[in-house]
Amino acid sequence: MKALSRQYLLLGAATLVLVVHLVVAGLARPSIRLTMWGDAFPCILLVLAILAAMENFRSLPGILSVFWKVFAGGLGFLLLSQLYWFYFDWLRQYSSPSPIAGDSLFIMAHVFFLSALALRPHSASAGRDLRTRSLDFVLLSFWWLSLYGYISLPWQAVLHEFTHYNPSYYTIACIQHLVIIIALGVLATRKTSTWRKFYLQLMLAFLLIAGGNLLLSVAIDRGWYYSGSFYDTPFFIAIYLFTAIACFGPSLQPVEDDTPHRELMQRVWTARFAMLGILSLPLLALFGLLEKDIPAGVAAFRLRFVFAAMFALGVLVYWKFSLLTRQLAQLVRLTRDSIANLESVQRQVAHSEKLVALGRLASGATHEISNPLTAILGYSELLSDIPSLTPEDRCNALLIQEQVREAQVAVSSLRNRLRGGSPSGQVTIDKPPVS
């Protein structure tokens, strides 16, 4: 069975799961059983979406395979997040569990999605220097987790105040979604045909996730939300769209980028964002010091967290600069070798030009020598035909003819060499018999 056929089977299964959710959400009343079903539905949908994405990175080459692997990694972190919420709702029957693990996994999932888009799978030249890009992914992950850890984490980890934690977490998630949506909008405007449809469907999926998160935040604050209800439907439809989007995989083909030096520009902007990420942490700490009515425990936690995050990000940036320095040194060595090879080629070309000039000179010389030799041979033949010539003089005339013919053989051989004749240069000239 082909990959696309298997993907359509997975899409059919996802459609069935979504229909069952709608029926259950419409008929069932709030209960622990409905909560467990509501937590199970996204897990099943995410498994189907991951399997559909796996069909792509198994069969597609190059940057497309890497893109689907990173995208499937994001779906995997979403699955871990939903599995944790399943466990969270089960624990709530007996204790008061913390939502930090599920929210952290949710944020990490969107870092994977951002990194997948940063690969620019539509570009045929985007698969270069993936080692540095993987380090950029780690930097991006640390920055988002640092933002979450600074703004939201202390309210739950230090004070256990869900009323402060929940709005700040949803604010960070909303910022992530807006960044992804804007990036997808820019990519969709730059591309045409299949790639535009692909990016627009992805943008629709993240719009549903962002809208669903906003709806959940309002419903939770007002006490309306319960798991398995229609409040979960936008998020479920978004996961369903991920399975449908994976079916685009076999029809996507990267093309050459119209903008010259796009990869170099991408690296420059990545470095700038990394530096902005590091510089933003001290600014956050300064903003926290100026903020009023912050509990002392939260302020102390934030300061310690900022110092730890800056140290970790500084180590990563140092590591990246070390990689870039080694790459620069390698490029310098390659440039030096290229210059040496160019100089050698230039010397060979100059030598060849000298040989060509010498060959032209020799060719002209053979022509100039041939004419006098032909005249000497003719006059010596006329001289040998004179009846009154003494035998000694006739013998001398024949010797002249023999020497001239040998000279003509040498000149012909040289001419043949210059014209690319036989390698040996031996040219046979019939000699008249000596009488």
N, C-alpha and C positions, 0 to 999 in steps of 0.2 A: 504494500500500500504506500502511495506517495505521501510526502510530508504534508502537502496541501489537503489531501483527503483526510488525513488524521486530524489536521487542524479544524476542518469543518465538522468532524465528529465531536471534537472537544467544544466547539462553539455551540453545537446542538445540545450537548450536555449542560453547558452554562446557561443556555436559554431555558432549559427545563428547571434548573435550580432557581433561576430568577422568577419564573412563573410560580413555582412552589412558595417562594418567599412572599410574593404578592398575595397569594391565596391565604397563607398563614397569617400574614399581617392584617388582612382584612377580616378574618373570621375569629382568630384566637384572642383571648383576653389576657391582660398582663398577668404573668406568673413566672415562677422560676423555670418552668419547662419552656415557656416562650423565650425567656432570656437565653437559655442554653441553645435553643434552635437559632435564635438571632445571632449568637456568636459563632455558630457552626457554619451558617450560610456563607459569610465572607471567606472563611477558611477553605471551603470547597471551591468557591469561585476562584480564589487565588491559586489553588493547586492546578486547576484547569488552565488558568492563564500562564502559569510557569511552564506547564507541559507544552502549551502552544508555542511559547517563546523558545523552548529548547529545540523544537523542530527546526527553528531558523538557524540557531548557531551550530547545529549539527550539520546542516547542508549548505549554508552560505559561506563564501570565502572572505578573507581579508577583514577590512574594517567593519563590515556588516556583522560578521560573526562576533567580533569584540563588542560591538554595540548591543547585540541581543544578549550576550553574556552579562554585561553590566546591567542592562535593563531587567533581566531575570533576577540578578542580585537584588535590585530594588524591590521586585515583587516578593522575593524570598524574605526580605526584612519586613515587608508589610504582613506576610504570612506569620512570621514570628510575633509581630505586634498583635495580630488578631488572636493567635493562640494564647498569648499572655492574657488578653482580655477575657477569653474563655475561662482560663484559670482564675483570673481576678474575680469574675462574677461568681464562680464556684466558691472561692474563699470568702466572699462577702457574707455567705450564710453563717460563717463561724467566727470571722475576725474582720479587722479593718485593714485590708492590704493597701500597699502604696501603688499609685499609677505610674511611677517614674519609669520603670522598666519598659512598659508598653509605649509610653510617649517618646522615650529615647529611641526605641526601635523604629517608631513611625517617622521621626525626624531623619534618622539615618537612611531610611528607605528613599526619601526624597533627595538626599545627597547623591545616592546612586543614580536617580533619574536625571539630576542636574549634570552629573559626570557623563552619563550616556549621551545627553544632548551636546555637551562640550566636545565630544568626539567628532561631531559633524559627519554622520555616516553617509551623507549625500555626496561627500567629496572623495574622489579617488585618491587624493594625496594626503588624506587625513590620518592614515595609519602609521605615520612615521613617528619615531621618538616616543613610543608608548611608555618607556621606562620613566621618563621625566613626567609624563602625564599621570602615571600612577601615583607619583609623589604629589602632584597637584591635587589629585583626588583625596589623598590623606590630609593635605592642608585644608581643603574645603570641608572635609568631615570634621576636623578638629575645630574649625571656626564656627560651624553651625552648632556643634555640641557645646562649645564655649558660650555661645549666645544663649542657648537654652539653659546651660548651667548657671549663668550669671543672672538672667532675668527671672526665670521660673523656679529653678531647682531649690533655692534656699527656703521658699515659702512652704514647700512640702517636706524637705529634708530636715529643716531646723525647727520650724514652727508648726508643721502639719496643719496649715491653714489652706484648705482646698478652695475657699472663696477667693483668695488672692492668687493661688497657683493656677487655677483653671483658665481665667481670662488671659493671663500672661502667656500661658502655653499656646492657647488658640491664636493669640496675636503672632507669635513666632511662626506657627504653622501657616497662618494666612500669608505672612511675608514670604515664606518659602513658595507657597502656591503662586503668589503673584509673580515672583521671579521666574518660575517655570513657565507660566502662561505668557509672560512678556517675551521670553526667549522663543517659545514656540510660535508666537505671532510674528516675530521678526523672521524666523526661518521660513514660515509659510509665505510671507510676502516676497521673499527672495527666490523661492522655488516655484516650479510649475508642474502641472500634470500629477503624476502619482505621488511624488514627494510632497506636494502641497496638500493633497487629500490626507496623506499620512500624518503630517504635522497638525492639520486642522482637527482630525479626529483625536489625536493626543491632547490637543488644547481643550477640546470638549470634555474629555475624560477628567482633566485636572480642574476645569471649571466646575464640574459636578462634585469633585472631591472638596474643593474650596467652599462651594455653596453648601454642601452637606455638612462640613465642619462648622460653618457659621450657624447653620440651623440647629445642629447638635448643641452648640454652646448656648444659644438662646433657650433651647428647650430644657437643658440641664439647669440653667440658672433659675428658670421659672418652675421647675419641678414637673415638667410635662413628659420628659423623655423616659422611655423604657425600651430595653433592647428587644429587637425583633419587630418593632413598629415601622410605620412608613417613614419615620425620621431617618432610618438607615437606608432607605431606597436609593437616594442619589449616590451614596458611596457604593452600593452594590451594582448599580448601573455602570458606574465608572470602572469597576473591576471587570464587569462583563465586556465593556468596550476594550479593555486591554486584551482580552482573548480575541475579539474581532480584529483589533489592530494587528495582532500577531499574524493573522492571515494575509496581511499585506507583504510579509517578508519575502516570499518567492518572487514577487513582481518588482521589488526595489533593486535598483542598480546604481552604484555610485558613478558620478561623472566628474570630469575634470573641472576644477574651479576656474571661473572666469577672471577672478581677481588675482593678479600676480602677487607672489610672496605672501599668500594668505597664511601659510603655516608660520612664517616668521612673525607676522603681525599677531597671530594667536598666542605665540609664546610670550611676546612682549606684554600683551594685555593680561595674560595669566600671571606673570611676574608682578605686574602692577596691582592686581587684585590681592595677591598674596601679601604684599607690603601693606595695602590698605587694611587687610584683615588683622595684621599684627598691630598696626597703629590704632585700630578701632578699640582694642582692648583697654589701653590706658585711658582713652576717652570715655569708655564706659565706666571705668573705675572713678574717674573724675566726676562724671555725671552722678554716680551713686553717692559720692561724698557730698555733693551739693543738694541732693534730694532730701527733703524734709520728711519727718515722721516715719523714718525707716528704723525698725527695731535694731538694737545693737548686734544681736546674733546674726541677723541677715547681712548687715554691713560687714561684719568681720568675716563671715563665710564668703561674701563676694570678693573681698580683698584677697583672701587666701586663694580663691579659685582663679582670679585674674593673674596672680603671680605664677601659679602652676601652669595655667594655659599659655602665658607668654613664654615661659621657659620651654614648654613642649613645642610651641610653634617656632620659637627661635632655633631649636635643634633641627626641626624639619627644614626650615629655610636655609640653615647652614649646610645641611645635607644636600639640598637642591643646588645651592651655589657650588658645592664641591663637585657634583656631577657635571654642572655646566662648565666649570673650570677645566675638568678633564676633557670634556668634549671640545672646548676651545683649544686646548693644547694639542689634541689630536688633529683638529682642523688646521692648526698652524703647521704641524709636521706634514700633513698632506699637501698644504700649499707650498711648503719649502721643497718637497719632492717634486711637485708639479712644475715649479720654477726650474729646478735642476733638469728635469726631463725636457722642458721647453728649450732651455739653453742648448742641450745636447742635440735636439732636433734642429735648432737654428744653425748649429755648427755643421750638421750633416747637410742641411739645405744649401748652406754657403759653399761647402765642398762640392756638392752636386752641381751647383751653378758654375763653379770653376771648371769642373770636368766638362760640362756642356759647352762652355766657351772654348775650352781647349779642343773639344771635338769639332766644333765649327771651324776653328782655325786649321786643324789638321785636314778637315774635309776640303777646305779651300786650297790648302797646300797641295793635296793630291791632285786636284784639278789643274792647278797651275803647273805641276811637274809633268802630268800626263801629256800635255800639249807639246812641250819640247822633246819629250821622249819619242812621241809619234813622228815628229819631224825628223829627228836623228835616225830613227829606224827607216824611214822612207828614203832619205838621202843615202844611207849606207847600202840599201838594196839597189838603188840606182847606180851607186858607185861600183858595186860588185858585178853589175851587168855590163860594164864597159869592156869591150873585147881587148883593147890594147893594154889592159891592166896586168901588171906582172903577177905571178902566182903569190908572191909574198904580200903584195898590196891587197890581192883578193882575199887572202887568208885573214889579213887584218880587218878588212871590211866585214867578213863573216863573224869575227870575234866581237866587233862593235855591235852587230845585230844580236848576238847571243847575250851580251851584257845588257843591252837595252831591253830585250825581252824579260830577262831576270828582274831588271828594275821595274818593268811594267807589272810583273807578277806580284812584287812587293807592294807596289802602289795599289793594285786591285785588291790585294788582301787587306790592306789598311782601310780601303774604302768600304769593303764588305763588313769589316768590324764596326766601323763608325755607323753604318746603316743597319746594324743588327743582323749581319749575315751569319754564316756558319761559325760555330764557336772556335773552331781551329783556325779559321781565317785562311785556309788553304784554297786557293783558286787555281784551277788548272787551265793553262793557256797552251793551245796547240802550237808547237814550234815547227817551222818548216825544216826539212832535212838540210843538213850542212853538206854542201857539195865540195 
